Amino acid sequence: MKKRTALIVGLAAGVIAAAASLSAALGYLPVLAAELVAVVAFPVFVIFIALWWSAKSGEEDIPFIGY
């Protein structure tokens, strides 16, 4: 996975969680649904932002850590 891909996925997860929160605040989405979206999106946000942070710039991929 490239550094840019990790950043895009992380930011997309953050935007989805923020949009769900805003939609719930405005009454377009039930609060329970917004909470479920946030619970799913937050770990994705954290993991991919951490991958982006730890990746080196250049053509190399993030190394596979294994099992």
mmCIF file as Biopython writes it, N, C-alpha, C and O atoms, coordinates in Angstrom:
data_model
#
loop_
_atom_site.group_PDB
_atom_site.id
_atom_site.type_symbol
_atom_site.label_atom_id
_atom_site.label_alt_id
_atom_site.label_comp_id
_atom_site.label_asym_id
_atom_site.label_entity_id
_atom_site.label_seq_id
_atom_site.pdbx_PDB_ins_code
_atom_site.Cartn_x
_atom_site.Cartn_y
_atom_site.Cartn_z
_atom_site.occupancy
_atom_site.B_iso_or_equiv
_atom_site.auth_seq_id
_atom_site.auth_asym_id
_atom_site.pdbx_PDB_model_num
ATOM 1   N N  . MET A ? 1  ? 0.835   -1.167  0.000  1.0 0.0 1  A 1 
ATOM 2   C CA . MET A ? 1  ? 0.000   0.000   0.000  1.0 0.0 1  A 1 
ATOM 3   C C  . MET A ? 1  ? 0.889   1.242   0.000  1.0 0.0 1  A 1 
ATOM 4   O O  . MET A ? 1  ? 1.866   1.323   0.743  1.0 0.0 1  A 1 
ATOM 5   N N  . LYS A ? 2  ? 0.549   2.157   -0.804 1.0 0.0 2  A 1 
ATOM 6   C CA . LYS A ? 2  ? 1.310   3.399   -0.912 1.0 0.0 2  A 1 
ATOM 7   C C  . LYS A ? 2  ? 0.898   4.381   0.181  1.0 0.0 2  A 1 
ATOM 8   O O  . LYS A ? 2  ? -0.191  4.281   0.744  1.0 0.0 2  A 1 
ATOM 9   N N  . LYS A ? 3  ? 1.771   5.314   0.465  1.0 0.0 3  A 1 
ATOM 10  C CA . LYS A ? 3  ? 1.518   6.318   1.495  1.0 0.0 3  A 1 
ATOM 11  C C  . LYS A ? 3  ? 0.290   7.152   1.156  1.0 0.0 3  A 1 
ATOM 12  O O  . LYS A ? 3  ? -0.511  7.473   2.034  1.0 0.0 3  A 1 
ATOM 13  N N  . ARG A ? 4  ? 0.143   7.501   -0.110 1.0 0.0 4  A 1 
ATOM 14  C CA . ARG A ? 4  ? -0.990  8.325   -0.525 1.0 0.0 4  A 1 
ATOM 15  C C  . ARG A ? 4  ? -2.312  7.571   -0.368 1.0 0.0 4  A 1 
ATOM 16  O O  . ARG A ? 4  ? -3.321  8.163   0.016  1.0 0.0 4  A 1 
ATOM 17  N N  . THR A ? 5  ? -2.311  6.271   -0.663 1.0 0.0 5  A 1 
ATOM 18  C CA . THR A ? 5  ? -3.516  5.466   -0.517 1.0 0.0 5  A 1 
ATOM 19  C C  . THR A ? 5  ? -3.942  5.387   0.946  1.0 0.0 5  A 1 
ATOM 20  O O  . THR A ? 5  ? -5.129  5.488   1.254  1.0 0.0 5  A 1 
ATOM 21  N N  . ALA A ? 6  ? -2.980  5.209   1.843  1.0 0.0 6  A 1 
ATOM 22  C CA . ALA A ? 6  ? -3.296  5.162   3.270  1.0 0.0 6  A 1 
ATOM 23  C C  . ALA A ? 6  ? -3.895  6.485   3.735  1.0 0.0 6  A 1 
ATOM 24  O O  . ALA A ? 6  ? -4.831  6.495   4.535  1.0 0.0 6  A 1 
ATOM 25  N N  . LEU A ? 7  ? -3.368  7.589   3.244  1.0 0.0 7  A 1 
ATOM 26  C CA . LEU A ? 7  ? -3.893  8.898   3.608  1.0 0.0 7  A 1 
ATOM 27  C C  . LEU A ? 7  ? -5.315  9.080   3.088  1.0 0.0 7  A 1 
ATOM 28  O O  . LEU A ? 7  ? -6.175  9.580   3.814  1.0 0.0 7  A 1 
ATOM 29  N N  . ILE A ? 8  ? -5.573  8.687   1.860  1.0 0.0 8  A 1 
ATOM 30  C CA . ILE A ? 8  ? -6.903  8.846   1.268  1.0 0.0 8  A 1 
ATOM 31  C C  . ILE A ? 8  ? -7.937  8.033   2.027  1.0 0.0 8  A 1 
ATOM 32  O O  . ILE A ? 8  ? -9.023  8.530   2.322  1.0 0.0 8  A 1 
ATOM 33  N N  . VAL A ? 9  ? -7.608  6.777   2.347  1.0 0.0 9  A 1 
ATOM 34  C CA . VAL A ? 9  ? -8.549  5.926   3.069  1.0 0.0 9  A 1 
ATOM 35  C C  . VAL A ? 9  ? -8.783  6.479   4.479  1.0 0.0 9  A 1 
ATOM 36  O O  . VAL A ? 9  ? -9.919  6.500   4.953  1.0 0.0 9  A 1 
ATOM 37  N N  . GLY A ? 10 ? -7.729  6.923   5.143  1.0 0.0 10 A 1 
ATOM 38  C CA . GLY A ? 10 ? -7.880  7.484   6.482  1.0 0.0 10 A 1 
ATOM 39  C C  . GLY A ? 10 ? -8.731  8.737   6.494  1.0 0.0 10 A 1 
ATOM 40  O O  . GLY A ? 10 ? -9.611  8.889   7.342  1.0 0.0 10 A 1 
ATOM 41  N N  . LEU A ? 11 ? -8.475  9.624   5.567  1.0 0.0 11 A 1 
ATOM 42  C CA . LEU A ? 11 ? -9.269  10.853  5.502  1.0 0.0 11 A 1 
ATOM 43  C C  . LEU A ? 11 ? -10.708 10.568  5.110  1.0 0.0 11 A 1 
ATOM 44  O O  . LEU A ? 11 ? -11.621 11.226  5.609  1.0 0.0 11 A 1 
ATOM 45  N N  . ALA A ? 12 ? -10.932 9.601   4.226  1.0 0.0 12 A 1 
ATOM 46  C CA . ALA A ? 12 ? -12.289 9.240   3.838  1.0 0.0 12 A 1 
ATOM 47  C C  . ALA A ? 12 ? -13.069 8.706   5.042  1.0 0.0 12 A 1 
ATOM 48  O O  . ALA A ? 12 ? -14.244 9.032   5.216  1.0 0.0 12 A 1 
ATOM 49  N N  . ALA A ? 13 ? -12.425 7.896   5.862  1.0 0.0 13 A 1 
ATOM 50  C CA . ALA A ? 13 ? -13.087 7.379   7.059  1.0 0.0 13 A 1 
ATOM 51  C C  . ALA A ? 13 ? -13.417 8.521   8.025  1.0 0.0 13 A 1 
ATOM 52  O O  . ALA A ? 13 ? -14.487 8.531   8.635  1.0 0.0 13 A 1 
ATOM 53  N N  . GLY A ? 14 ? -12.508 9.470   8.160  1.0 0.0 14 A 1 
ATOM 54  C CA . GLY A ? 14 ? -12.764 10.621  9.018  1.0 0.0 14 A 1 
ATOM 55  C C  . GLY A ? 14 ? -13.907 11.484  8.510  1.0 0.0 14 A 1 
ATOM 56  O O  . GLY A ? 14 ? -14.730 11.955  9.294  1.0 0.0 14 A 1 
ATOM 57  N N  . VAL A ? 15 ? -13.958 11.689  7.217  1.0 0.0 15 A 1 
ATOM 58  C CA . VAL A ? 15 ? -15.029 12.493  6.615  1.0 0.0 15 A 1 
ATOM 59  C C  . VAL A ? 15 ? -16.371 11.775  6.764  1.0 0.0 15 A 1 
ATOM 60  O O  . VAL A ? 15 ? -17.387 12.415  7.037  1.0 0.0 15 A 1 
ATOM 61  N N  . ILE A ? 16 ? -16.382 10.459  6.587  1.0 0.0 16 A 1 
ATOM 62  C CA . ILE A ? 16 ? -17.624 9.698   6.738  1.0 0.0 16 A 1 
ATOM 63  C C  . ILE A ? 16 ? -18.142 9.801   8.170  1.0 0.0 16 A 1 
ATOM 64  O O  . ILE A ? 16 ? -19.337 10.006  8.386  1.0 0.0 16 A 1 
ATOM 65  N N  . ALA A ? 17 ? -17.248 9.659   9.146  1.0 0.0 17 A 1 
ATOM 66  C CA . ALA A ? 17 ? -17.663 9.771   10.548 1.0 0.0 17 A 1 
ATOM 67  C C  . ALA A ? 17 ? -18.170 11.181  10.862 1.0 0.0 17 A 1 
ATOM 68  O O  . ALA A ? 17 ? -19.172 11.340  11.560 1.0 0.0 17 A 1 
ATOM 69  N N  . ALA A ? 18 ? -17.492 12.186  10.354 1.0 0.0 18 A 1 
ATOM 70  C CA . ALA A ? 18 ? -17.920 13.568  10.595 1.0 0.0 18 A 1 
ATOM 71  C C  . ALA A ? 18 ? -19.257 13.855  9.912  1.0 0.0 18 A 1 
ATOM 72  O O  . ALA A ? 18 ? -20.103 14.550  10.475 1.0 0.0 18 A 1 
ATOM 73  N N  . ALA A ? 19 ? -19.451 13.327  8.710  1.0 0.0 19 A 1 
ATOM 74  C CA . ALA A ? 19 ? -20.710 13.538  7.999  1.0 0.0 19 A 1 
ATOM 75  C C  . ALA A ? 19 ? -21.869 12.852  8.722  1.0 0.0 19 A 1 
ATOM 76  O O  . ALA A ? 19 ? -22.973 13.393  8.788  1.0 0.0 19 A 1 
ATOM 77  N N  . ALA A ? 20 ? -21.618 11.674  9.256  1.0 0.0 20 A 1 
ATOM 78  C CA . ALA A ? 20 ? -22.662 10.982  10.009 1.0 0.0 20 A 1 
ATOM 79  C C  . ALA A ? 20 ? -23.020 11.764  11.268 1.0 0.0 20 A 1 
ATOM 80  O O  . ALA A ? 20 ? -24.194 11.874  11.624 1.0 0.0 20 A 1 
ATOM 81  N N  . SER A ? 21 ? -22.018 12.299  11.932 1.0 0.0 21 A 1 
ATOM 82  C CA . SER A ? 21 ? -22.268 13.088  13.139 1.0 0.0 21 A 1 
ATOM 83  C C  . SER A ? 21 ? -23.064 14.351  12.816 1.0 0.0 21 A 1 
ATOM 84  O O  . SER A ? 21 ? -24.008 14.701  13.524 1.0 0.0 21 A 1 
ATOM 85  N N  . LEU A ? 22 ? -22.676 15.017  11.757 1.0 0.0 22 A 1 
ATOM 86  C CA . LEU A ? 22 ? -23.384 16.232  11.351 1.0 0.0 22 A 1 
ATOM 87  C C  . LEU A ? 22 ? -24.815 15.914  10.918 1.0 0.0 22 A 1 
ATOM 88  O O  . LEU A ? 22 ? -25.744 16.660  11.226 1.0 0.0 22 A 1 
ATOM 89  N N  . SER A ? 23 ? -24.982 14.803  10.201 1.0 0.0 23 A 1 
ATOM 90  C CA . SER A ? 23 ? -26.325 14.401  9.773  1.0 0.0 23 A 1 
ATOM 91  C C  . SER A ? 23 ? -27.220 14.092  10.967 1.0 0.0 23 A 1 
ATOM 92  O O  . SER A ? 23 ? -28.405 14.422  10.960 1.0 0.0 23 A 1 
ATOM 93  N N  . ALA A ? 24 ? -26.659 13.463  11.985 1.0 0.0 24 A 1 
ATOM 94  C CA . ALA A ? 24 ? -27.442 13.184  13.191 1.0 0.0 24 A 1 
ATOM 95  C C  . ALA A ? 24 ? -27.788 14.474  13.927 1.0 0.0 24 A 1 
ATOM 96  O O  . ALA A ? 24 ? -28.894 14.622  14.447 1.0 0.0 24 A 1 
ATOM 97  N N  . ALA A ? 25 ? -26.843 15.403  13.968 1.0 0.0 25 A 1 
ATOM 98  C CA . ALA A ? 25 ? -27.096 16.672  14.653 1.0 0.0 25 A 1 
ATOM 99  C C  . ALA A ? 25 ? -28.181 17.479  13.940 1.0 0.0 25 A 1 
ATOM 100 O O  . ALA A ? 25 ? -28.955 18.191  14.580 1.0 0.0 25 A 1 
ATOM 101 N N  . LEU A ? 26 ? -28.232 17.364  12.617 1.0 0.0 26 A 1 
ATOM 102 C CA . LEU A ? 26 ? -29.241 18.099  11.848 1.0 0.0 26 A 1 
ATOM 103 C C  . LEU A ? 26 ? -30.559 17.344  11.736 1.0 0.0 26 A 1 
ATOM 104 O O  . LEU A ? 26 ? -31.538 17.881  11.216 1.0 0.0 26 A 1 
ATOM 105 N N  . GLY A ? 27 ? -30.594 16.103  12.218 1.0 0.0 27 A 1 
ATOM 106 C CA . GLY A ? 27 ? -31.834 15.339  12.208 1.0 0.0 27 A 1 
ATOM 107 C C  . GLY A ? 27 ? -32.072 14.506  10.963 1.0 0.0 27 A 1 
ATOM 108 O O  . GLY A ? 27 ? -33.161 13.955  10.799 1.0 0.0 27 A 1 
ATOM 109 N N  . TYR A ? 28 ? -31.102 14.398  10.093 1.0 0.0 28 A 1 
ATOM 110 C CA . TYR A ? 28 ? -31.257 13.607  8.874  1.0 0.0 28 A 1 
ATOM 111 C C  . TYR A ? 28 ? -30.981 12.127  9.091  1.0 0.0 28 A 1 
ATOM 112 O O  . TYR A ? 28 ? -31.399 11.299  8.282  1.0 0.0 28 A 1 
ATOM 113 N N  . LEU A ? 29 ? -30.296 11.788  10.152 1.0 0.0 29 A 1 
ATOM 114 C CA . LEU A ? 29 ? -29.889 10.423  10.432 1.0 0.0 29 A 1 
ATOM 115 C C  . LEU A ? 29 ? -30.174 10.135  11.901 1.0 0.0 29 A 1 
ATOM 116 O O  . LEU A ? 29 ? -29.885 10.968  12.761 1.0 0.0 29 A 1 
ATOM 117 N N  . PRO A ? 30 ? -30.741 8.960   12.200 1.0 0.0 30 A 1 
ATOM 118 C CA . PRO A ? 30 ? -30.955 8.634   13.621 1.0 0.0 30 A 1 
ATOM 119 C C  . PRO A ? 30 ? -29.619 8.592   14.370 1.0 0.0 30 A 1 
ATOM 120 O O  . PRO A ? 30 ? -28.587 8.228   13.807 1.0 0.0 30 A 1 
ATOM 121 N N  . VAL A ? 31 ? -29.660 8.965   15.625 1.0 0.0 31 A 1 
ATOM 122 C CA . VAL A ? 31 ? -28.438 9.038   16.428 1.0 0.0 31 A 1 
ATOM 123 C C  . VAL A ? 31 ? -27.774 7.675   16.523 1.0 0.0 31 A 1 
ATOM 124 O O  . VAL A ? 31 ? -26.548 7.584   16.460 1.0 0.0 31 A 1 
ATOM 125 N N  . LEU A ? 32 ? -28.558 6.614   16.672 1.0 0.0 32 A 1 
ATOM 126 C CA . LEU A ? 32 ? -27.998 5.269   16.769 1.0 0.0 32 A 1 
ATOM 127 C C  . LEU A ? 32 ? -27.231 4.905   15.495 1.0 0.0 32 A 1 
ATOM 128 O O  . LEU A ? 32 ? -26.160 4.303   15.573 1.0 0.0 32 A 1 
ATOM 129 N N  . ALA A ? 33 ? -27.758 5.257   14.344 1.0 0.0 33 A 1 
ATOM 130 C CA . ALA A ? 33 ? -27.071 4.969   13.084 1.0 0.0 33 A 1 
ATOM 131 C C  . ALA A ? 33 ? -25.761 5.754   12.993 1.0 0.0 33 A 1 
ATOM 132 O O  . ALA A ? 33 ? -24.750 5.223   12.533 1.0 0.0 33 A 1 
ATOM 133 N N  . ALA A ? 34 ? -25.775 7.004   13.425 1.0 0.0 34 A 1 
ATOM 134 C CA . ALA A ? 34 ? -24.548 7.810   13.407 1.0 0.0 34 A 1 
ATOM 135 C C  . ALA A ? 34 ? -23.513 7.234   14.358 1.0 0.0 34 A 1 
ATOM 136 O O  . ALA A ? 34 ? -22.321 7.227   14.050 1.0 0.0 34 A 1 
ATOM 137 N N  . GLU A ? 35 ? -23.955 6.757   15.499 1.0 0.0 35 A 1 
ATOM 138 C CA . GLU A ? 35 ? -23.020 6.139   16.440 1.0 0.0 35 A 1 
ATOM 139 C C  . GLU A ? 35 ? -22.401 4.876   15.849 1.0 0.0 35 A 1 
ATOM 140 O O  . GLU A ? 35 ? -21.203 4.643   16.009 1.0 0.0 35 A 1 
ATOM 141 N N  . LEU A ? 36 ? -23.200 4.064   15.172 1.0 0.0 36 A 1 
ATOM 142 C CA . LEU A ? 36 ? -22.670 2.850   14.548 1.0 0.0 36 A 1 
ATOM 143 C C  . LEU A ? 36 ? -21.655 3.185   13.457 1.0 0.0 36 A 1 
ATOM 144 O O  . LEU A ? 36 ? -20.631 2.513   13.334 1.0 0.0 36 A 1 
ATOM 145 N N  . VAL A ? 37 ? -21.932 4.213   12.674 1.0 0.0 37 A 1 
ATOM 146 C CA . VAL A ? 37 ? -20.984 4.637   11.644 1.0 0.0 37 A 1 
ATOM 147 C C  . VAL A ? 37 ? -19.689 5.112   12.287 1.0 0.0 37 A 1 
ATOM 148 O O  . VAL A ? 37 ? -18.604 4.794   11.799 1.0 0.0 37 A 1 
ATOM 149 N N  . ALA A ? 38 ? -19.788 5.857   13.360 1.0 0.0 38 A 1 
ATOM 150 C CA . ALA A ? 38 ? -18.593 6.357   14.040 1.0 0.0 38 A 1 
ATOM 151 C C  . ALA A ? 38 ? -17.783 5.213   14.645 1.0 0.0 38 A 1 
ATOM 152 O O  . ALA A ? 38 ? -16.553 5.232   14.596 1.0 0.0 38 A 1 
ATOM 153 N N  . VAL A ? 39 ? -18.461 4.221   15.214 1.0 0.0 39 A 1 
ATOM 154 C CA . VAL A ? 39 ? -17.767 3.081   15.815 1.0 0.0 39 A 1 
ATOM 155 C C  . VAL A ? 39 ? -17.005 2.292   14.762 1.0 0.0 39 A 1 
ATOM 156 O O  . VAL A ? 39 ? -15.920 1.782   15.039 1.0 0.0 39 A 1 
ATOM 157 N N  . VAL A ? 40 ? -17.550 2.187   13.572 1.0 0.0 40 A 1 
ATOM 158 C CA . VAL A ? 40 ? -16.869 1.464   12.489 1.0 0.0 40 A 1 
ATOM 159 C C  . VAL A ? 40 ? -15.785 2.322   11.838 1.0 0.0 40 A 1 
ATOM 160 O O  . VAL A ? 40 ? -14.707 1.816   11.526 1.0 0.0 40 A 1 
ATOM 161 N N  . ALA A ? 41 ? -16.053 3.599   11.633 1.0 0.0 41 A 1 
ATOM 162 C CA . ALA A ? 41 ? -15.123 4.454   10.897 1.0 0.0 41 A 1 
ATOM 163 C C  . ALA A ? 41 ? -13.920 4.897   11.721 1.0 0.0 41 A 1 
ATOM 164 O O  . ALA A ? 41 ? -12.843 5.102   11.161 1.0 0.0 41 A 1 
ATOM 165 N N  . PHE A ? 42 ? -14.072 5.050   13.027 1.0 0.0 42 A 1 
ATOM 166 C CA . PHE A ? 42 ? -12.969 5.567   13.834 1.0 0.0 42 A 1 
ATOM 167 C C  . PHE A ? 42 ? -11.739 4.653   13.831 1.0 0.0 42 A 1 
ATOM 168 O O  . PHE A ? 42 ? -10.628 5.146   13.634 1.0 0.0 42 A 1 
ATOM 169 N N  . PRO A ? 43 ? -11.895 3.338   14.044 1.0 0.0 43 A 1 
ATOM 170 C CA . PRO A ? 43 ? -10.695 2.488   13.981 1.0 0.0 43 A 1 
ATOM 171 C C  . PRO A ? 43 ? -10.029 2.508   12.603 1.0 0.0 43 A 1 
ATOM 172 O O  . PRO A ? 43 ? -8.803  2.474   12.505 1.0 0.0 43 A 1 
ATOM 173 N N  . VAL A ? 44 ? -10.824 2.564   11.556 1.0 0.0 44 A 1 
ATOM 174 C CA . VAL A ? 44 ? -10.260 2.648   10.201 1.0 0.0 44 A 1 
ATOM 175 C C  . VAL A ? 44 ? -9.461  3.932   10.063 1.0 0.0 44 A 1 
ATOM 176 O O  . VAL A ? 44 ? -8.363  3.924   9.507  1.0 0.0 44 A 1 
ATOM 177 N N  . PHE A ? 45 ? -9.996  5.026   10.560 1.0 0.0 45 A 1 
ATOM 178 C CA . PHE A ? 45 ? -9.304  6.312   10.533 1.0 0.0 45 A 1 
ATOM 179 C C  . PHE A ? 45 ? -7.965  6.226   11.258 1.0 0.0 45 A 1 
ATOM 180 O O  . PHE A ? 45 ? -6.937  6.640   10.723 1.0 0.0 45 A 1 
ATOM 181 N N  . VAL A ? 46 ? -7.978  5.694   12.464 1.0 0.0 46 A 1 
ATOM 182 C CA . VAL A ? 46 ? -6.764  5.627   13.271 1.0 0.0 46 A 1 
ATOM 183 C C  . VAL A ? 46 ? -5.712  4.727   12.628 1.0 0.0 46 A 1 
ATOM 184 O O  . VAL A ? 46 ? -4.538  5.092   12.563 1.0 0.0 46 A 1 
ATOM 185 N N  . ILE A ? 47 ? -6.125  3.559   12.157 1.0 0.0 47 A 1 
ATOM 186 C CA . ILE A ? 47 ? -5.167  2.611   11.565 1.0 0.0 47 A 1 
ATOM 187 C C  . ILE A ? 47 ? -4.539  3.189   10.302 1.0 0.0 47 A 1 
ATOM 188 O O  . ILE A ? 47 ? -3.322  3.115   10.133 1.0 0.0 47 A 1 
ATOM 189 N N  . PHE A ? 48 ? -5.342  3.758   9.421  1.0 0.0 48 A 1 
ATOM 190 C CA . PHE A ? 48 ? -4.788  4.235   8.157  1.0 0.0 48 A 1 
ATOM 191 C C  . PHE A ? 48 ? -3.997  5.525   8.307  1.0 0.0 48 A 1 
ATOM 192 O O  . PHE A ? 48 ? -3.050  5.752   7.555  1.0 0.0 48 A 1 
ATOM 193 N N  . ILE A ? 49 ? -4.362  6.370   9.256  1.0 0.0 49 A 1 
ATOM 194 C CA . ILE A ? 49 ? -3.541  7.548   9.507  1.0 0.0 49 A 1 
ATOM 195 C C  . ILE A ? 49 ? -2.200  7.129   10.114 1.0 0.0 49 A 1 
ATOM 196 O O  . ILE A ? 49 ? -1.168  7.726   9.808  1.0 0.0 49 A 1 
ATOM 197 N N  . ALA A ? 50 ? -2.210  6.104   10.975 1.0 0.0 50 A 1 
ATOM 198 C CA . ALA A ? 50 ? -0.950  5.592   11.534 1.0 0.0 50 A 1 
ATOM 199 C C  . ALA A ? 50 ? -0.087  4.962   10.444 1.0 0.0 50 A 1 
ATOM 200 O O  . ALA A ? 50 ? 1.133   5.126   10.450 1.0 0.0 50 A 1 
ATOM 201 N N  . LEU A ? 51 ? -0.710  4.243   9.509  1.0 0.0 51 A 1 
ATOM 202 C CA . LEU A ? 51 ? 0.049   3.683   8.385  1.0 0.0 51 A 1 
ATOM 203 C C  . LEU A ? 51 ? 0.644   4.788   7.529  1.0 0.0 51 A 1 
ATOM 204 O O  . LEU A ? 51 ? 1.792   4.693   7.093  1.0 0.0 51 A 1 
ATOM 205 N N  . TRP A ? 52 ? -0.130  5.827   7.290  1.0 0.0 52 A 1 
ATOM 206 C CA . TRP A ? 52 ? 0.367   6.953   6.498  1.0 0.0 52 A 1 
ATOM 207 C C  . TRP A ? 52 ? 1.545   7.611   7.209  1.0 0.0 52 A 1 
ATOM 208 O O  . TRP A ? 52 ? 2.547   7.949   6.579  1.0 0.0 52 A 1 
ATOM 209 N N  . TRP A ? 53 ? 1.422   7.790   8.516  1.0 0.0 53 A 1 
ATOM 210 C CA . TRP A ? 53 ? 2.460   8.441   9.296  1.0 0.0 53 A 1 
ATOM 211 C C  . TRP A ? 53 ? 3.759   7.644   9.258  1.0 0.0 53 A 1 
ATOM 212 O O  . TRP A ? 53 ? 4.840   8.226   9.174  1.0 0.0 53 A 1 
ATOM 213 N N  . SER A ? 54 ? 3.663   6.313   9.320  1.0 0.0 54 A 1 
ATOM 214 C CA . SER A ? 54 ? 4.857   5.477   9.403  1.0 0.0 54 A 1 
ATOM 215 C C  . SER A ? 54 ? 5.463   5.145   8.045  1.0 0.0 54 A 1 
ATOM 216 O O  . SER A ? 54 ? 6.592   4.657   7.984  1.0 0.0 54 A 1 
ATOM 217 N N  . ALA A ? 55 ? 4.747   5.395   6.963  1.0 0.0 55 A 1 
ATOM 218 C CA . ALA A ? 55 ? 5.261   5.070   5.633  1.0 0.0 55 A 1 
ATOM 219 C C  . ALA A ? 55 ? 6.308   6.088   5.200  1.0 0.0 55 A 1 
ATOM 220 O O  . ALA A ? 55 ? 6.231   7.267   5.543  1.0 0.0 55 A 1 
ATOM 221 N N  . LYS A ? 56 ? 7.267   5.617   4.454  1.0 0.0 56 A 1 
ATOM 222 C CA . LYS A ? 56 ? 8.293   6.500   3.907  1.0 0.0 56 A 1 
ATOM 223 C C  . LYS A ? 56 ? 7.815   7.082   2.581  1.0 0.0 56 A 1 
ATOM 224 O O  . LYS A ? 56 ? 7.010   6.463   1.885  1.0 0.0 56 A 1 
ATOM 225 N N  . SER A ? 57 ? 8.295   8.246   2.235  1.0 0.0 57 A 1 
ATOM 226 C CA . SER A ? 57 ? 7.971   8.835   0.938  1.0 0.0 57 A 1 
ATOM 227 C C  . SER A ? 57 ? 8.765   8.129   -0.143 1.0 0.0 57 A 1 
ATOM 228 O O  . SER A ? 57 ? 9.905   7.719   0.074  1.0 0.0 57 A 1 
ATOM 229 N N  . GLY A ? 58 ? 8.160   7.993   -1.297 1.0 0.0 58 A 1 
ATOM 230 C CA . GLY A ? 58 ? 8.846   7.349   -2.406 1.0 0.0 58 A 1 
ATOM 231 C C  . GLY A ? 58 ? 7.995   6.243   -3.008 1.0 0.0 58 A 1 
ATOM 232 O O  . GLY A ? 58 ? 6.784   6.186   -2.789 1.0 0.0 58 A 1 
ATOM 233 N N  . GLU A ? 59 ? 8.628   5.378   -3.756 1.0 0.0 59 A 1 
ATOM 234 C CA . GLU A ? 59 ? 7.919   4.331   -4.464 1.0 0.0 59 A 1 
ATOM 235 C C  . GLU A ? 59 ? 7.718   3.066   -3.631 1.0 0.0 59 A 1 
ATOM 236 O O  . GLU A ? 59 ? 6.969   2.180   -4.043 1.0 0.0 59 A 1 
ATOM 237 N N  . GLU A ? 60 ? 8.358   2.959   -2.487 1.0 0.0 60 A 1 
ATOM 238 C CA . GLU A ? 60 ? 8.259   1.745   -1.697 1.0 0.0 60 A 1 
ATOM 239 C C  . GLU A ? 60 ? 6.864   1.626   -1.100 1.0 0.0 60 A 1 
ATOM 240 O O  . GLU A ? 60 ? 6.208   2.617   -0.780 1.0 0.0 60 A 1 
ATOM 241 N N  . ASP A ? 61 ? 6.438   0.373   -0.965 1.0 0.0 61 A 1 
ATOM 242 C CA . ASP A ? 61 ? 5.183   0.108   -0.286 1.0 0.0 61 A 1 
ATOM 243 C C  . ASP A ? 61 ? 5.422   -0.015  1.213  1.0 0.0 61 A 1 
ATOM 244 O O  . ASP A ? 61 ? 6.560   -0.146  1.663  1.0 0.0 61 A 1 
ATOM 245 N N  . ILE A ? 62 ? 4.342   0.029   1.976  1.0 0.0 62 A 1 
ATOM 246 C CA . ILE A ? 62 ? 4.421   -0.252  3.395  1.0 0.0 62 A 1 
ATOM 247 C C  . ILE A ? 62 ? 4.679   -1.753  3.528  1.0 0.0 62 A 1 
ATOM 248 O O  . ILE A ? 62 ? 3.931   -2.545  2.955  1.0 0.0 62 A 1 
ATOM 249 N N  . PRO A ? 63 ? 5.697   -2.165  4.252  1.0 0.0 63 A 1 
ATOM 250 C CA . PRO A ? 63 ? 6.015   -3.603  4.330  1.0 0.0 63 A 1 
ATOM 251 C C  . PRO A ? 63 ? 4.923   -4.380  5.049  1.0 0.0 63 A 1 
ATOM 252 O O  . PRO A ? 63 ? 4.272   -3.873  5.963  1.0 0.0 63 A 1 
ATOM 253 N N  . PHE A ? 64 ? 4.736   -5.623  4.616  1.0 0.0 64 A 1 
ATOM 254 C CA . PHE A ? 64 ? 3.767   -6.498  5.251  1.0 0.0 64 A 1 
ATOM 255 C C  . PHE A ? 64 ? 4.335   -6.964  6.574  1.0 0.0 64 A 1 
ATOM 256 O O  . PHE A ? 64 ? 5.449   -7.487  6.621  1.0 0.0 64 A 1 
ATOM 257 N N  . ILE A ? 65 ? 3.587   -6.781  7.651  1.0 0.0 65 A 1 
ATOM 258 C CA . ILE A ? 65 ? 4.082   -7.107  8.984  1.0 0.0 65 A 1 
ATOM 259 C C  . ILE A ? 65 ? 3.972   -8.602  9.241  1.0 0.0 65 A 1 
ATOM 260 O O  . ILE A ? 65 ? 4.808   -9.152  9.958  1.0 0.0 65 A 1 
ATOM 261 N N  . GLY A ? 66 ? 2.989   -9.271  8.692  1.0 0.0 66 A 1 
ATOM 262 C CA . GLY A ? 66 ? 2.826   -10.708 8.882  1.0 0.0 66 A 1 
ATOM 263 C C  . GLY A ? 66 ? 1.800   -11.015 9.928  1.0 0.0 66 A 1 
ATOM 264 O O  . GLY A ? 66 ? 1.012   -10.159 10.332 1.0 0.0 66 A 1 
ATOM 265 N N  . TYR A ? 67 ? 1.821   -12.226 10.353 1.0 0.0 67 A 1 
ATOM 266 C CA . TYR A ? 67 ? 0.818   -12.694 11.327 1.0 0.0 67 A 1 
ATOM 267 C C  . TYR A ? 67 ? 1.388   -12.648 12.680 1.0 0.0 67 A 1 
ATOM 268 O O  . TYR A ? 67 ? 0.712   -12.999 13.647 1.0 0.0 67 A 1 
#
